């Protein structure tokens, strides 16, 4: 994700529009897109400020609420594969997630996993 434009540039774009320039003229003068000028004028009108909105993931995912369940499940059956655990999550918690998401959760929890089901 890229960095947000500086607040000073945002303020200059809004100021140009407030002085009577069109959005196109302001965009051309500041070497930014017309959409940027539109977004900044709208942001100023709706919030009264030009601070950039927070970027990125706030740290809450689909699997946050089932961490404890996954730990207990892996403690009870340490031979579970990621595919089996993914199927169990879908069946018991109605969570449709990709196996790589389950694998990342196991890594965050410090748990190991098997790649293949155990043989006879």
PLY file of the C-alpha trace (Angstrom):
ply
format ascii 1.0
element vertex 120
property float x
property float y
property float z
element edge 119
property int vertex1
property int vertex2
end_header
0.00 0.00 0.00
1.34 3.43 -0.88
1.76 6.36 1.43
-1.07 8.88 1.68
-0.56 12.34 0.21
0.70 14.93 2.72
-1.89 16.99 4.57
-0.37 20.18 3.08
-1.09 18.99 -0.48
-4.60 18.00 0.55
-5.17 21.45 2.06
-3.84 23.18 -1.07
-6.22 21.19 -3.28
-9.21 22.12 -1.15
-8.10 25.76 -0.93
-7.84 26.04 -4.72
-11.38 24.73 -5.12
-12.67 27.05 -2.39
-11.04 30.00 -4.22
-13.25 29.28 -7.21
-11.08 27.02 -9.35
-12.65 23.94 -10.88
-11.58 20.51 -9.72
-9.87 19.97 -13.07
-7.90 23.21 -12.81
-6.83 22.42 -9.25
-5.74 18.91 -10.25
-3.73 20.19 -13.20
-2.08 22.91 -11.13
-1.02 20.48 -8.36
-0.15 17.60 -10.73
-2.63 15.22 -9.08
-5.68 13.39 -10.36
-9.13 14.93 -10.50
-10.37 12.08 -8.31
-7.87 13.08 -5.62
-9.24 16.64 -5.63
-12.83 15.34 -5.56
-12.01 13.01 -2.67
-10.31 15.75 -0.66
-13.19 18.20 -1.13
-15.65 15.49 -0.08
-13.48 14.49 2.92
-13.27 18.12 4.08
-17.03 18.57 3.69
-17.95 15.32 5.49
-15.39 15.25 8.31
-14.08 18.80 8.52
-10.50 17.48 8.46
-8.01 16.27 5.87
-6.24 13.59 7.91
-5.59 10.38 5.99
-7.72 7.42 7.00
-5.91 4.49 8.67
-4.55 1.93 6.23
-4.09 -1.77 6.52
-5.69 -4.60 8.41
-6.89 -3.74 11.92
-5.79 -7.21 13.05
-9.16 -8.90 13.21
-9.73 -11.86 10.91
-12.22 -14.67 10.49
-10.19 -17.00 12.70
-9.76 -14.65 15.68
-12.74 -16.05 17.58
-11.72 -19.70 17.11
-8.07 -19.56 18.22
-8.83 -21.34 21.47
-10.87 -23.98 19.70
-8.02 -24.62 17.24
-5.51 -24.98 20.10
-7.77 -27.44 21.94
-8.46 -29.36 18.73
-4.76 -29.67 17.92
-3.98 -30.73 21.50
-6.65 -33.44 21.31
-5.61 -34.64 17.83
-2.05 -33.56 17.02
-2.04 -35.65 13.83
-4.67 -33.43 12.11
-3.67 -32.05 8.74
-4.42 -28.49 7.70
-7.02 -29.75 5.23
-8.79 -31.74 7.94
-8.70 -28.76 10.30
-10.08 -26.51 7.55
-12.92 -28.98 6.95
-13.63 -29.15 10.71
-13.82 -25.34 10.89
-16.31 -25.33 8.02
-18.42 -28.08 9.57
-18.43 -26.97 13.21
-18.15 -23.18 12.98
-19.47 -22.53 9.46
-16.19 -20.76 8.59
-15.11 -20.94 4.97
-11.40 -20.11 4.94
-8.49 -21.14 2.77
-6.06 -23.73 4.06
-3.24 -21.18 3.96
-5.14 -19.00 6.46
-5.37 -21.98 8.82
-1.66 -22.65 8.29
-0.77 -19.05 9.18
-2.93 -19.29 12.32
-1.09 -22.45 13.36
2.24 -20.68 12.85
1.10 -17.69 14.95
0.00 -20.08 17.70
3.36 -21.89 17.56
1.76 -25.18 16.57
3.20 -27.58 14.03
1.12 -29.42 11.47
1.38 -32.52 9.36
1.32 -32.24 5.61
-0.07 -35.72 4.95
-2.50 -37.93 6.82
-0.79 -40.61 8.88
-0.51 -43.99 7.20
-1.61 -47.41 8.48
0 1
1 2
2 3
3 4
4 5
5 6
6 7
7 8
8 9
9 10
10 11
11 12
12 13
13 14
14 15
15 16
16 17
17 18
18 19
19 20
20 21
21 22
22 23
23 24
24 25
25 26
26 27
27 28
28 29
29 30
30 31
31 32
32 33
33 34
34 35
35 36
36 37
37 38
38 39
39 40
40 41
41 42
42 43
43 44
44 45
45 46
46 47
47 48
48 49
49 50
50 51
51 52
52 53
53 54
54 55
55 56
56 57
57 58
58 59
59 60
60 61
61 62
62 63
63 64
64 65
65 66
66 67
67 68
68 69
69 70
70 71
71 72
72 73
73 74
74 75
75 76
76 77
77 78
78 79
79 80
80 81
81 82
82 83
83 84
84 85
85 86
86 87
87 88
88 89
89 90
90 91
91 92
92 93
93 94
94 95
95 96
96 97
97 98
98 99
99 100
100 101
101 102
102 103
103 104
104 105
105 106
106 107
107 108
108 109
109 110
110 111
111 112
112 113
113 114
114 115
115 116
116 117
117 118
118 119
